[in-house]
Amino acid sequence: MWKKIKPYIISIAIALAVGGLSALLTRGNMDIYAEIQKPALAPPGWLFPVVWSILYVLMGISSAMIYVKSGLPSADNQNGLAVYALSLVVNFF
């Protein structure tokens, strides 16, 4: 059982670590969001960390699914994981 869930736990942890480090480096910016004038349908500030956490968990699950399904690494699977890694870097910055 551990062998089946280990890739998921590691992938989710990596994604959340990238998001957590990014949030740690930009923690004061939500104060700016609270001060600016927003349209009536703008989401509240507390919603951003919740949604980003959910997105990072889903990204981790998706990457683990590609990794687990691959069995033998194919070019498509390697390309998919490379695009995922690039998206983590872009999301960090």
PDB file of N, CA, C and O in Angstrom, chain B, residues numbered from 101:
ATOM      1  N   MET B 101       0.831  -1.200   0.000  1.00  0.00           N
ATOM      2  CA  MET B 101       0.000   0.000   0.000  1.00  0.00           C
ATOM      3  C   MET B 101       0.872   1.260   0.000  1.00  0.00           C
ATOM      4  O   MET B 101       0.604   2.206  -0.740  1.00  0.00           O
ATOM      5  N   TRP B 102       1.915   1.264   0.833  1.00  0.00           N
ATOM      6  CA  TRP B 102       2.784   2.440   0.913  1.00  0.00           C
ATOM      7  C   TRP B 102       3.415   2.738  -0.442  1.00  0.00           C
ATOM      8  O   TRP B 102       3.597   3.901  -0.804  1.00  0.00           O
ATOM      9  N   LYS B 103       3.748   1.690  -1.189  1.00  0.00           N
ATOM     10  CA  LYS B 103       4.383   1.862  -2.488  1.00  0.00           C
ATOM     11  C   LYS B 103       3.447   2.560  -3.482  1.00  0.00           C
ATOM     12  O   LYS B 103       3.907   3.271  -4.376  1.00  0.00           O
ATOM     13  N   LYS B 104       2.128   2.357  -3.323  1.00  0.00           N
ATOM     14  CA  LYS B 104       1.161   2.981  -4.226  1.00  0.00           C
ATOM     15  C   LYS B 104       0.915   4.453  -3.898  1.00  0.00           C
ATOM     16  O   LYS B 104       0.724   5.263  -4.805  1.00  0.00           O
ATOM     17  N   ILE B 105       0.919   4.807  -2.609  1.00  0.00           N
ATOM     18  CA  ILE B 105       0.601   6.193  -2.248  1.00  0.00           C
ATOM     19  C   ILE B 105       1.834   7.076  -2.094  1.00  0.00           C
ATOM     20  O   ILE B 105       1.722   8.301  -2.049  1.00  0.00           O
ATOM     21  N   LYS B 106       2.997   6.463  -2.015  1.00  0.00           N
ATOM     22  CA  LYS B 106       4.228   7.247  -1.832  1.00  0.00           C
ATOM     23  C   LYS B 106       4.433   8.298  -2.923  1.00  0.00           C
ATOM     24  O   LYS B 106       4.751   9.440  -2.592  1.00  0.00           O
ATOM     25  N   PRO B 107       4.266   7.968  -4.217  1.00  0.00           N
ATOM     26  CA  PRO B 107       4.446   9.009  -5.244  1.00  0.00           C
ATOM     27  C   PRO B 107       3.459  10.171  -5.096  1.00  0.00           C
ATOM     28  O   PRO B 107       3.795  11.319  -5.387  1.00  0.00           O
ATOM     29  N   TYR B 108       2.255   9.869  -4.647  1.00  0.00           N
ATOM     30  CA  TYR B 108       1.258  10.927  -4.460  1.00  0.00           C
ATOM     31  C   TYR B 108       1.647  11.848  -3.312  1.00  0.00           C
ATOM     32  O   TYR B 108       1.544  13.070  -3.425  1.00  0.00           O
ATOM     33  N   ILE B 109       2.089  11.267  -2.220  1.00  0.00           N
ATOM     34  CA  ILE B 109       2.488  12.075  -1.064  1.00  0.00           C
ATOM     35  C   ILE B 109       3.685  12.957  -1.417  1.00  0.00           C
ATOM     36  O   ILE B 109       3.714  14.140  -1.079  1.00  0.00           O
ATOM     37  N   ILE B 110       4.663  12.376  -2.095  1.00  0.00           N
ATOM     38  CA  ILE B 110       5.855  13.147  -2.470  1.00  0.00           C
ATOM     39  C   ILE B 110       5.490  14.253  -3.458  1.00  0.00           C
ATOM     40  O   ILE B 110       5.952  15.384  -3.309  1.00  0.00           O
ATOM     41  N   SER B 111       4.676  13.949  -4.456  1.00  0.00           N
ATOM     42  CA  SER B 111       4.294  14.955  -5.450  1.00  0.00           C
ATOM     43  C   SER B 111       3.490  16.092  -4.838  1.00  0.00           C
ATOM     44  O   SER B 111       3.706  17.258  -5.170  1.00  0.00           O
ATOM     45  N   ILE B 112       2.572  15.761  -3.955  1.00  0.00           N
ATOM     46  CA  ILE B 112       1.781  16.794  -3.282  1.00  0.00           C
ATOM     47  C   ILE B 112       2.675  17.636  -2.377  1.00  0.00           C
ATOM     48  O   ILE B 112       2.526  18.856  -2.316  1.00  0.00           O
ATOM     49  N   ALA B 113       3.599  16.989  -1.676  1.00  0.00           N
ATOM     50  CA  ALA B 113       4.511  17.720  -0.794  1.00  0.00           C
ATOM     51  C   ALA B 113       5.392  18.685  -1.587  1.00  0.00           C
ATOM     52  O   ALA B 113       5.621  19.814  -1.152  1.00  0.00           O
ATOM     53  N   ILE B 114       5.880  18.254  -2.734  1.00  0.00           N
ATOM     54  CA  ILE B 114       6.709  19.136  -3.568  1.00  0.00           C
ATOM     55  C   ILE B 114       5.895  20.346  -4.023  1.00  0.00           C
ATOM     56  O   ILE B 114       6.358  21.482  -3.920  1.00  0.00           O
ATOM     57  N   ALA B 115       4.701  20.106  -4.519  1.00  0.00           N
ATOM     58  CA  ALA B 115       3.866  21.218  -4.996  1.00  0.00           C
ATOM     59  C   ALA B 115       3.522  22.184  -3.860  1.00  0.00           C
ATOM     60  O   ALA B 115       3.599  23.399  -4.037  1.00  0.00           O
ATOM     61  N   LEU B 116       3.145  21.651  -2.700  1.00  0.00           N
ATOM     62  CA  LEU B 116       2.814  22.521  -1.572  1.00  0.00           C
ATOM     63  C   LEU B 116       4.042  23.255  -1.045  1.00  0.00           C
ATOM     64  O   LEU B 116       3.928  24.389  -0.579  1.00  0.00           O
ATOM     65  N   ALA B 117       5.207  22.631  -1.110  1.00  0.00           N
ATOM     66  CA  ALA B 117       6.433  23.303  -0.677  1.00  0.00           C
ATOM     67  C   ALA B 117       6.754  24.493  -1.575  1.00  0.00           C
ATOM     68  O   ALA B 117       7.150  25.552  -1.090  1.00  0.00           O
ATOM     69  N   VAL B 118       6.584  24.319  -2.882  1.00  0.00           N
ATOM     70  CA  VAL B 118       6.814  25.428  -3.812  1.00  0.00           C
ATOM     71  C   VAL B 118       5.818  26.558  -3.528  1.00  0.00           C
ATOM     72  O   VAL B 118       6.198  27.727  -3.467  1.00  0.00           O
ATOM     73  N   GLY B 119       4.562  26.205  -3.359  1.00  0.00           N
ATOM     74  CA  GLY B 119       3.550  27.220  -3.045  1.00  0.00           C
ATOM     75  C   GLY B 119       3.782  27.873  -1.694  1.00  0.00           C
ATOM     76  O   GLY B 119       3.599  29.082  -1.549  1.00  0.00           O
ATOM     77  N   GLY B 120       4.181  27.089  -0.707  1.00  0.00           N
ATOM     78  CA  GLY B 120       4.448  27.640   0.620  1.00  0.00           C
ATOM     79  C   GLY B 120       5.631  28.577   0.631  1.00  0.00           C
ATOM     80  O   GLY B 120       5.594  29.620   1.283  1.00  0.00           O
ATOM     81  N   LEU B 121       6.689  28.217  -0.088  1.00  0.00           N
ATOM     82  CA  LEU B 121       7.855  29.089  -0.168  1.00  0.00           C
ATOM     83  C   LEU B 121       7.515  30.385  -0.891  1.00  0.00           C
ATOM     84  O   LEU B 121       7.958  31.462  -0.491  1.00  0.00           O
ATOM     85  N   SER B 122       6.737  30.279  -1.940  1.00  0.00           N
ATOM     86  CA  SER B 122       6.296  31.467  -2.663  1.00  0.00           C
ATOM     87  C   SER B 122       5.452  32.372  -1.753  1.00  0.00           C
ATOM     88  O   SER B 122       5.626  33.591  -1.745  1.00  0.00           O
ATOM     89  N   ALA B 123       4.547  31.769  -0.997  1.00  0.00           N
ATOM     90  CA  ALA B 123       3.706  32.544  -0.084  1.00  0.00           C
ATOM     91  C   ALA B 123       4.540  33.188   1.025  1.00  0.00           C
ATOM     92  O   ALA B 123       4.260  34.309   1.449  1.00  0.00           O
ATOM     93  N   LEU B 124       5.557  32.479   1.485  1.00  0.00           N
ATOM     94  CA  LEU B 124       6.427  33.016   2.528  1.00  0.00           C
ATOM     95  C   LEU B 124       7.173  34.254   2.033  1.00  0.00           C
ATOM     96  O   LEU B 124       7.349  35.221   2.774  1.00  0.00           O
ATOM     97  N   LEU B 125       7.603  34.215   0.792  1.00  0.00           N
ATOM     98  CA  LEU B 125       8.348  35.343   0.236  1.00  0.00           C
ATOM     99  C   LEU B 125       7.466  36.537  -0.105  1.00  0.00           C
ATOM    100  O   LEU B 125       7.965  37.658  -0.196  1.00  0.00           O
ATOM    101  N   THR B 126       6.167  36.322  -0.295  1.00  0.00           N
ATOM    102  CA  THR B 126       5.257  37.414  -0.679  1.00  0.00           C
ATOM    103  C   THR B 126       4.178  37.668   0.368  1.00  0.00           C
ATOM    104  O   THR B 126       3.117  38.194   0.035  1.00  0.00           O
ATOM    105  N   ARG B 127       4.418  37.317   1.587  1.00  0.00           N
ATOM    106  CA  ARG B 127       3.375  37.364   2.623  1.00  0.00           C
ATOM    107  C   ARG B 127       2.794  38.749   2.876  1.00  0.00           C
ATOM    108  O   ARG B 127       1.634  38.846   3.275  1.00  0.00           O
ATOM    109  N   GLY B 128       3.539  39.813   2.664  1.00  0.00           N
ATOM    110  CA  GLY B 128       3.023  41.147   2.928  1.00  0.00           C
ATOM    111  C   GLY B 128       2.163  41.714   1.817  1.00  0.00           C
ATOM    112  O   GLY B 128       1.555  42.770   1.993  1.00  0.00           O
ATOM    113  N   ASN B 129       2.095  41.048   0.687  1.00  0.00           N
ATOM    114  CA  ASN B 129       1.372  41.597  -0.455  1.00  0.00           C
ATOM    115  C   ASN B 129      -0.140  41.523  -0.314  1.00  0.00           C
ATOM    116  O   ASN B 129      -0.846  42.264  -0.999  1.00  0.00           O
ATOM    117  N   MET B 130      -0.654  40.674   0.530  1.00  0.00           N
ATOM    118  CA  MET B 130      -2.111  40.629   0.716  1.00  0.00           C
ATOM    119  C   MET B 130      -2.611  41.887   1.421  1.00  0.00           C
ATOM    120  O   MET B 130      -3.788  42.229   1.303  1.00  0.00           O
ATOM    121  N   ASP B 131      -1.739  42.580   2.150  1.00  0.00           N
ATOM    122  CA  ASP B 131      -2.124  43.856   2.747  1.00  0.00           C
ATOM    123  C   ASP B 131      -2.417  44.880   1.659  1.00  0.00           C
ATOM    124  O   ASP B 131      -3.333  45.692   1.793  1.00  0.00           O
ATOM    125  N   ILE B 132      -1.645  44.840   0.596  1.00  0.00           N
ATOM    126  CA  ILE B 132      -1.862  45.745  -0.532  1.00  0.00           C
ATOM    127  C   ILE B 132      -3.219  45.450  -1.174  1.00  0.00           C
ATOM    128  O   ILE B 132      -3.957  46.368  -1.529  1.00  0.00           O
ATOM    129  N   TYR B 133      -3.538  44.165  -1.319  1.00  0.00           N
ATOM    130  CA  TYR B 133      -4.820  43.775  -1.920  1.00  0.00           C
ATOM    131  C   TYR B 133      -5.986  44.308  -1.084  1.00  0.00           C
ATOM    132  O   TYR B 133      -7.008  44.716  -1.637  1.00  0.00           O
ATOM    133  N   ALA B 134      -5.842  44.306   0.225  1.00  0.00           N
ATOM    134  CA  ALA B 134      -6.916  44.794   1.096  1.00  0.00           C
ATOM    135  C   ALA B 134      -7.115  46.300   0.956  1.00  0.00           C
ATOM    136  O   ALA B 134      -8.218  46.803   1.167  1.00  0.00           O
ATOM    137  N   GLU B 135      -6.056  47.016   0.604  1.00  0.00           N
ATOM    138  CA  GLU B 135      -6.129  48.476   0.541  1.00  0.00           C
ATOM    139  C   GLU B 135      -6.604  49.023  -0.800  1.00  0.00           C
ATOM    140  O   GLU B 135      -7.128  50.135  -0.857  1.00  0.00           O
ATOM    141  N   ILE B 136      -6.431  48.267  -1.872  1.00  0.00           N
ATOM    142  CA  ILE B 136      -6.798  48.816  -3.180  1.00  0.00           C
ATOM    143  C   ILE B 136      -8.310  48.796  -3.379  1.00  0.00           C
ATOM    144  O   ILE B 136      -9.035  48.044  -2.728  1.00  0.00           O
ATOM    145  N   GLN B 137      -8.757  49.635  -4.286  1.00  0.00           N
ATOM    146  CA  GLN B 137     -10.172  49.682  -4.609  1.00  0.00           C
ATOM    147  C   GLN B 137     -10.474  48.555  -5.594  1.00  0.00           C
ATOM    148  O   GLN B 137      -9.852  48.459  -6.652  1.00  0.00           O
ATOM    149  N   LYS B 138     -11.437  47.704  -5.234  1.00  0.00           N
ATOM    150  CA  LYS B 138     -11.745  46.519  -6.034  1.00  0.00           C
ATOM    151  C   LYS B 138     -13.177  46.600  -6.556  1.00  0.00           C
ATOM    152  O   LYS B 138     -14.022  47.275  -5.968  1.00  0.00           O
ATOM    153  N   PRO B 139     -13.444  45.907  -7.666  1.00  0.00           N
ATOM    154  CA  PRO B 139     -14.824  45.848  -8.143  1.00  0.00           C
ATOM    155  C   PRO B 139     -15.696  45.031  -7.189  1.00  0.00           C
ATOM    156  O   PRO B 139     -15.180  44.322  -6.325  1.00  0.00           O
ATOM    157  N   ALA B 140     -16.977  45.128  -7.343  1.00  0.00           N
ATOM    158  CA  ALA B 140     -17.919  44.480  -6.427  1.00  0.00           C
ATOM    159  C   ALA B 140     -17.774  42.956  -6.419  1.00  0.00           C
ATOM    160  O   ALA B 140     -18.005  42.334  -5.382  1.00  0.00           O
ATOM    161  N   LEU B 141     -17.404  42.347  -7.525  1.00  0.00           N
ATOM    162  CA  LEU B 141     -17.315  40.886  -7.596  1.00  0.00           C
ATOM    163  C   LEU B 141     -15.919  40.348  -7.296  1.00  0.00           C
ATOM    164  O   LEU B 141     -15.663  39.163  -7.512  1.00  0.00           O
ATOM    165  N   ALA B 142     -15.023  41.177  -6.811  1.00  0.00           N
ATOM    166  CA  ALA B 142     -13.670  40.720  -6.477  1.00  0.00           C
ATOM    167  C   ALA B 142     -13.729  39.756  -5.296  1.00  0.00           C
ATOM    168  O   ALA B 142     -14.476  39.990  -4.347  1.00  0.00           O
ATOM    169  N   PRO B 143     -12.947  38.670  -5.342  1.00  0.00           N
ATOM    170  CA  PRO B 143     -12.973  37.703  -4.238  1.00  0.00           C
ATOM    171  C   PRO B 143     -12.322  38.284  -2.983  1.00  0.00           C
ATOM    172  O   PRO B 143     -11.455  39.152  -3.079  1.00  0.00           O
ATOM    173  N   PRO B 144     -12.734  37.813  -1.819  1.00  0.00           N
ATOM    174  CA  PRO B 144     -12.104  38.280  -0.586  1.00  0.00           C
ATOM    175  C   PRO B 144     -10.665  37.760  -0.482  1.00  0.00           C
ATOM    176  O   PRO B 144     -10.328  36.740  -1.083  1.00  0.00           O
ATOM    177  N   GLY B 145      -9.838  38.448   0.263  1.00  0.00           N
ATOM    178  CA  GLY B 145      -8.431  38.104   0.379  1.00  0.00           C
ATOM    179  C   GLY B 145      -8.169  36.732   0.970  1.00  0.00           C
ATOM    180  O   GLY B 145      -7.192  36.084   0.595  1.00  0.00           O
ATOM    181  N   TRP B 146      -9.013  36.272   1.884  1.00  0.00           N
ATOM    182  CA  TRP B 146      -8.785  34.975   2.527  1.00  0.00           C
ATOM    183  C   TRP B 146      -8.966  33.812   1.551  1.00  0.00           C
ATOM    184  O   TRP B 146      -8.503  32.702   1.815  1.00  0.00           O
ATOM    185  N   LEU B 147      -9.635  34.062   0.431  1.00  0.00           N
ATOM    186  CA  LEU B 147      -9.914  32.991  -0.524  1.00  0.00           C
ATOM    187  C   LEU B 147      -8.675  32.574  -1.333  1.00  0.00           C
ATOM    188  O   LEU B 147      -8.583  31.426  -1.769  1.00  0.00           O
ATOM    189  N   PHE B 148      -7.735  33.486  -1.534  1.00  0.00           N
ATOM    190  CA  PHE B 148      -6.561  33.184  -2.355  1.00  0.00           C
ATOM    191  C   PHE B 148      -5.719  32.038  -1.810  1.00  0.00           C
ATOM    192  O   PHE B 148      -5.412  31.121  -2.571  1.00  0.00           O
ATOM    193  N   PRO B 149      -5.324  32.036  -0.527  1.00  0.00           N
ATOM    194  CA  PRO B 149      -4.521  30.903  -0.055  1.00  0.00           C
ATOM    195  C   PRO B 149      -5.276  29.579  -0.080  1.00  0.00           C
ATOM    196  O   PRO B 149      -4.670  28.527  -0.285  1.00  0.00           O
ATOM    197  N   VAL B 150      -6.580  29.618   0.125  1.00  0.00           N
ATOM    198  CA  VAL B 150      -7.377  28.385   0.088  1.00  0.00           C
ATOM    199  C   VAL B 150      -7.373  27.806  -1.329  1.00  0.00           C
ATOM    200  O   VAL B 150      -7.115  26.618  -1.524  1.00  0.00           O
ATOM    201  N   VAL B 151      -7.661  28.657  -2.306  1.00  0.00           N
ATOM    202  CA  VAL B 151      -7.738  28.202  -3.688  1.00  0.00           C
ATOM    203  C   VAL B 151      -6.364  27.750  -4.186  1.00  0.00           C
ATOM    204  O   VAL B 151      -6.263  26.722  -4.855  1.00  0.00           O
ATOM    205  N   TRP B 152      -5.311  28.498  -3.874  1.00  0.00           N
ATOM    206  CA  TRP B 152      -3.973  28.106  -4.323  1.00  0.00           C
ATOM    207  C   TRP B 152      -3.556  26.779  -3.689  1.00  0.00           C
ATOM    208  O   TRP B 152      -2.920  25.957  -4.349  1.00  0.00           O
ATOM    209  N   SER B 153      -3.899  26.562  -2.437  1.00  0.00           N
ATOM    210  CA  SER B 153      -3.567  25.279  -1.800  1.00  0.00           C
ATOM    211  C   SER B 153      -4.267  24.123  -2.505  1.00  0.00           C
ATOM    212  O   SER B 153      -3.662  23.079  -2.752  1.00  0.00           O
ATOM    213  N   ILE B 154      -5.531  24.313  -2.823  1.00  0.00           N
ATOM    214  CA  ILE B 154      -6.279  23.272  -3.543  1.00  0.00           C
ATOM    215  C   ILE B 154      -5.646  23.030  -4.916  1.00  0.00           C
ATOM    216  O   ILE B 154      -5.490  21.884  -5.337  1.00  0.00           O
ATOM    217  N   LEU B 155      -5.285  24.106  -5.606  1.00  0.00           N
ATOM    218  CA  LEU B 155      -4.657  23.960  -6.924  1.00  0.00           C
ATOM    219  C   LEU B 155      -3.328  23.222  -6.837  1.00  0.00           C
ATOM    220  O   LEU B 155      -3.048  22.363  -7.674  1.00  0.00           O
ATOM    221  N   TYR B 156      -2.506  23.537  -5.845  1.00  0.00           N
ATOM    222  CA  TYR B 156      -1.219  22.854  -5.699  1.00  0.00           C
ATOM    223  C   TYR B 156      -1.411  21.376  -5.364  1.00  0.00           C
ATOM    224  O   TYR B 156      -0.660  20.535  -5.860  1.00  0.00           O
ATOM    225  N   VAL B 157      -2.389  21.047  -4.544  1.00  0.00           N
ATOM    226  CA  VAL B 157      -2.663  19.632  -4.255  1.00  0.00           C
ATOM    227  C   VAL B 157      -3.094  18.908  -5.527  1.00  0.00           C
ATOM    228  O   VAL B 157      -2.630  17.800  -5.798  1.00  0.00           O
ATOM    229  N   LEU B 158      -3.974  19.526  -6.307  1.00  0.00           N
ATOM    230  CA  LEU B 158      -4.423  18.905  -7.554  1.00  0.00           C
ATOM    231  C   LEU B 158      -3.281  18.769  -8.559  1.00  0.00           C
ATOM    232  O   LEU B 158      -3.215  17.777  -9.285  1.00  0.00           O
ATOM    233  N   MET B 159      -2.391  19.746  -8.609  1.00  0.00           N
ATOM    234  CA  MET B 159      -1.232  19.646  -9.492  1.00  0.00           C
ATOM    235  C   MET B 159      -0.324  18.500  -9.059  1.00  0.00           C
ATOM    236  O   MET B 159       0.211  17.778  -9.900  1.00  0.00           O
ATOM    237  N   GLY B 160      -0.150  18.330  -7.749  1.00  0.00           N
ATOM    238  CA  GLY B 160       0.660  17.224  -7.250  1.00  0.00           C
ATOM    239  C   GLY B 160       0.046  15.874  -7.571  1.00  0.00           C
ATOM    240  O   GLY B 160       0.752  14.940  -7.951  1.00  0.00           O
ATOM    241  N   ILE B 161      -1.256  15.772  -7.420  1.00  0.00           N
ATOM    242  CA  ILE B 161      -1.950  14.520  -7.756  1.00  0.00           C
ATOM    243  C   ILE B 161      -1.812  14.218  -9.243  1.00  0.00           C
ATOM    244  O   ILE B 161      -1.570  13.075  -9.632  1.00  0.00           O
ATOM    245  N   SER B 162      -1.964  15.241 -10.067  1.00  0.00           N
ATOM    246  CA  SER B 162      -1.851  15.043 -11.518  1.00  0.00           C
ATOM    247  C   SER B 162      -0.464  14.575 -11.918  1.00  0.00           C
ATOM    248  O   SER B 162      -0.326  13.667 -12.738  1.00  0.00           O
ATOM    249  N   SER B 163       0.557  15.181 -11.350  1.00  0.00           N
ATOM    250  CA  SER B 163       1.919  14.767 -11.703  1.00  0.00           C
ATOM    251  C   SER B 163       2.201  13.354 -11.220  1.00  0.00           C
ATOM    252  O   SER B 163       2.891  12.595 -11.901  1.00  0.00           O
ATOM    253  N   ALA B 164       1.678  12.990 -10.059  1.00  0.00           N
ATOM    254  CA  ALA B 164       1.865  11.623  -9.557  1.00  0.00           C
ATOM    255  C   ALA B 164       1.141  10.622 -10.453  1.00  0.00           C
ATOM    256  O   ALA B 164       1.644   9.523 -10.686  1.00  0.00           O
ATOM    257  N   MET B 165      -0.023  10.990 -10.951  1.00  0.00           N
ATOM    258  CA  MET B 165      -0.756  10.090 -11.847  1.00  0.00           C
ATOM    259  C   MET B 165       0.044   9.832 -13.123  1.00  0.00           C
ATOM    260  O   MET B 165       0.091   8.704 -13.614  1.00  0.00           O
ATOM    261  N   ILE B 166       0.666  10.868 -13.652  1.00  0.00           N
ATOM    262  CA  ILE B 166       1.497  10.684 -14.847  1.00  0.00           C
ATOM    263  C   ILE B 166       2.689   9.806 -14.522  1.00  0.00           C
ATOM    264  O   ILE B 166       3.035   8.908 -15.289  1.00  0.00           O
ATOM    265  N   TYR B 167       3.318  10.066 -13.383  1.00  0.00           N
ATOM    266  CA  TYR B 167       4.497   9.299 -12.986  1.00  0.00           C
ATOM    267  C   TYR B 167       4.153   7.825 -12.751  1.00  0.00           C
ATOM    268  O   TYR B 167       4.878   6.941 -13.205  1.00  0.00           O
ATOM    269  N   VAL B 168       3.063   7.563 -12.051  1.00  0.00           N
ATOM    270  CA  VAL B 168       2.671   6.187 -11.734  1.00  0.00           C
ATOM    271  C   VAL B 168       2.230   5.447 -12.992  1.00  0.00           C
ATOM    272  O   VAL B 168       2.575   4.280 -13.181  1.00  0.00           O
ATOM    273  N   LYS B 169       1.484   6.108 -13.837  1.00  0.00           N
ATOM    274  CA  LYS B 169       0.964   5.461 -15.038  1.00  0.00           C
ATOM    275  C   LYS B 169       2.069   5.137 -16.040  1.00  0.00           C
ATOM    276  O   LYS B 169       1.955   4.194 -16.823  1.00  0.00           O
ATOM    277  N   SER B 170       3.121   5.915 -16.005  1.00  0.00           N
ATOM    278  CA  SER B 170       4.137   5.796 -17.042  1.00  0.00           C
ATOM    279  C   SER B 170       4.795   4.421 -17.085  1.00  0.00           C
ATOM    280  O   SER B 170       5.109   3.933 -18.170  1.00  0.00           O
ATOM    281  N   GLY B 171       5.011   3.781 -15.932  1.00  0.00           N
ATOM    282  CA  GLY B 171       5.717   2.506 -15.946  1.00  0.00           C
ATOM    283  C   GLY B 171       7.108   2.706 -16.510  1.00  0.00           C
ATOM    284  O   GLY B 171       8.047   2.988 -15.765  1.00  0.00           O
ATOM    285  N   LEU B 172       7.249   2.566 -17.799  1.00  0.00           N
ATOM    286  CA  LEU B 172       8.494   2.898 -18.466  1.00  0.00           C
ATOM    287  C   LEU B 172       8.368   4.324 -18.987  1.00  0.00           C
ATOM    288  O   LEU B 172       7.371   4.657 -19.628  1.00  0.00           O
ATOM    289  N   PRO B 173       9.356   5.168 -18.727  1.00  0.00           N
ATOM    290  CA  PRO B 173       9.223   6.569 -19.139  1.00  0.00           C
ATOM    291  C   PRO B 173       9.178   6.715 -20.659  1.00  0.00           C
ATOM    292  O   PRO B 173      10.114   6.334 -21.362  1.00  0.00           O
ATOM    293  N   SER B 174       8.094   7.262 -21.140  1.00  0.00           N
ATOM    294  CA  SER B 174       7.970   7.555 -22.569  1.00  0.00           C
ATOM    295  C   SER B 174       8.243   9.039 -22.784  1.00  0.00           C
ATOM    296  O   SER B 174       8.300   9.816 -21.831  1.00  0.00           O
ATOM    297  N   ALA B 175       8.407   9.414 -24.024  1.00  0.00           N
ATOM    298  CA  ALA B 175       8.678  10.818 -24.336  1.00  0.00           C
ATOM    299  C   ALA B 175       7.506  11.705 -23.919  1.00  0.00           C
ATOM    300  O   ALA B 175       7.716  12.814 -23.428  1.00  0.00           O
ATOM    301  N   ASP B 176       6.279  11.230 -24.111  1.00  0.00           N
ATOM    302  CA  ASP B 176       5.107  12.026 -23.735  1.00  0.00           C
ATOM    303  C   ASP B 176       5.055  12.241 -22.228  1.00  0.00           C
ATOM    304  O   ASP B 176       4.777  13.346 -21.763  1.00  0.00           O
ATOM    305  N   ASN B 177       5.323  11.185 -21.466  1.00  0.00           N
ATOM    306  CA  ASN B 177       5.298  11.323 -20.009  1.00  0.00           C
ATOM    307  C   ASN B 177       6.405  12.242 -19.521  1.00  0.00           C
ATOM    308  O   ASN B 177       6.188  13.058 -18.625  1.00  0.00           O
ATOM    309  N   GLN B 178       7.587  12.114 -20.104  1.00  0.00           N
ATOM    310  CA  GLN B 178       8.688  12.993 -19.721  1.00  0.00           C
ATOM    311  C   GLN B 178       8.381  14.438 -20.083  1.00  0.00           C
ATOM    312  O   GLN B 178       8.687  15.350 -19.315  1.00  0.00           O
ATOM    313  N   ASN B 179       7.777  14.655 -21.252  1.00  0.00           N
ATOM    314  CA  ASN B 179       7.402  16.009 -21.651  1.00  0.00           C
ATOM    315  C   ASN B 179       6.333  16.577 -20.722  1.00  0.00           C
ATOM    316  O   ASN B 179       6.388  17.750 -20.353  1.00  0.00           O
ATOM    317  N   GLY B 180       5.373  15.758 -20.350  1.00  0.00           N
ATOM    318  CA  GLY B 180       4.329  16.208 -19.429  1.00  0.00           C
ATOM    319  C   GLY B 180       4.888  16.604 -18.077  1.00  0.00           C
ATOM    320  O   GLY B 180       4.497  17.626 -17.512  1.00  0.00           O
ATOM    321  N   LEU B 181       5.801  15.798 -17.557  1.00  0.00           N
ATOM    322  CA  LEU B 181       6.406  16.124 -16.266  1.00  0.00           C
ATOM    323  C   LEU B 181       7.330  17.332 -16.371  1.00  0.00           C
ATOM    324  O   LEU B 181       7.457  18.095 -15.413  1.00  0.00           O
ATOM    325  N   ALA B 182       7.974  17.515 -17.521  1.00  0.00           N
ATOM    326  CA  ALA B 182       8.817  18.697 -17.722  1.00  0.00           C
ATOM    327  C   ALA B 182       7.971  19.968 -17.768  1.00  0.00           C
ATOM    328  O   ALA B 182       8.351  20.990 -17.196  1.00  0.00           O
ATOM    329  N   VAL B 183       6.831  19.908 -18.442  1.00  0.00           N
ATOM    330  CA  VAL B 183       5.925  21.063 -18.486  1.00  0.00           C
ATOM    331  C   VAL B 183       5.389  21.361 -17.087  1.00  0.00           C
ATOM    332  O   VAL B 183       5.250  22.523 -16.704  1.00  0.00           O
ATOM    333  N   TYR B 184       5.092  20.316 -16.333  1.00  0.00           N
ATOM    334  CA  TYR B 184       4.639  20.492 -14.953  1.00  0.00           C
ATOM    335  C   TYR B 184       5.719  21.177 -14.115  1.00  0.00           C
ATOM    336  O   TYR B 184       5.423  22.110 -13.369  1.00  0.00           O
ATOM    337  N   ALA B 185       6.962  20.722 -14.233  1.00  0.00           N
ATOM    338  CA  ALA B 185       8.054  21.336 -13.478  1.00  0.00           C
ATOM    339  C   ALA B 185       8.217  22.796 -13.867  1.00  0.00           C
ATOM    340  O   ALA B 185       8.443  23.650 -13.010  1.00  0.00           O
ATOM    341  N   LEU B 186       8.102  23.083 -15.159  1.00  0.00           N
ATOM    342  CA  LEU B 186       8.188  24.473 -15.621  1.00  0.00           C
ATOM    343  C   LEU B 186       7.042  25.309 -15.043  1.00  0.00           C
ATOM    344  O   LEU B 186       7.240  26.464 -14.665  1.00  0.00           O
ATOM    345  N   SER B 187       5.856  24.725 -14.979  1.00  0.00           N
ATOM    346  CA  SER B 187       4.720  25.482 -14.411  1.00  0.00           C
ATOM    347  C   SER B 187       4.916  25.745 -12.923  1.00  0.00           C
ATOM    348  O   SER B 187       4.484  26.782 -12.420  1.00  0.00           O
ATOM    349  N   LEU B 188       5.560  24.827 -12.215  1.00  0.00           N
ATOM    350  CA  LEU B 188       5.861  25.081 -10.801  1.00  0.00           C
ATOM    351  C   LEU B 188       6.834  26.256 -10.656  1.00  0.00           C
ATOM    352  O   LEU B 188       6.683  27.099  -9.772  1.00  0.00           O
ATOM    353  N   VAL B 189       7.834  26.293 -11.540  1.00  0.00           N
ATOM    354  CA  VAL B 189       8.794  27.395 -11.498  1.00  0.00           C
ATOM    355  C   VAL B 189       8.089  28.717 -11.795  1.00  0.00           C
ATOM    356  O   VAL B 189       8.316  29.711 -11.104  1.00  0.00           O
ATOM    357  N   VAL B 190       7.244  28.731 -12.809  1.00  0.00           N
ATOM    358  CA  VAL B 190       6.517  29.958 -13.174  1.00  0.00           C
ATOM    359  C   VAL B 190       5.579  30.366 -12.032  1.00  0.00           C
ATOM    360  O   VAL B 190       5.505  31.548 -11.694  1.00  0.00           O
ATOM    361  N   ASN B 191       4.870  29.418 -11.439  1.00  0.00           N
ATOM    362  CA  ASN B 191       3.989  29.740 -10.321  1.00  0.00           C
ATOM    363  C   ASN B 191       4.763  30.273  -9.124  1.00  0.00           C
ATOM    364  O   ASN B 191       4.263  31.124  -8.387  1.00  0.00           O
ATOM    365  N   PHE B 192       5.979  29.778  -8.928  1.00  0.00           N
ATOM    366  CA  PHE B 192       6.789  30.273  -7.818  1.00  0.00           C
ATOM    367  C   PHE B 192       7.110  31.754  -8.009  1.00  0.00           C
ATOM    368  O   PHE B 192       7.005  32.550  -7.076  1.00  0.00           O
ATOM    369  N   PHE B 193       7.504  32.111  -9.231  1.00  0.00           N
ATOM    370  CA  PHE B 193       7.881  33.494  -9.485  1.00  0.00           C
ATOM    371  C   PHE B 193       6.677  34.376  -9.701  1.00  0.00           C
ATOM    372  O   PHE B 193       6.824  35.576  -9.929  1.00  0.00           O
TER     373      PHE B 193
END
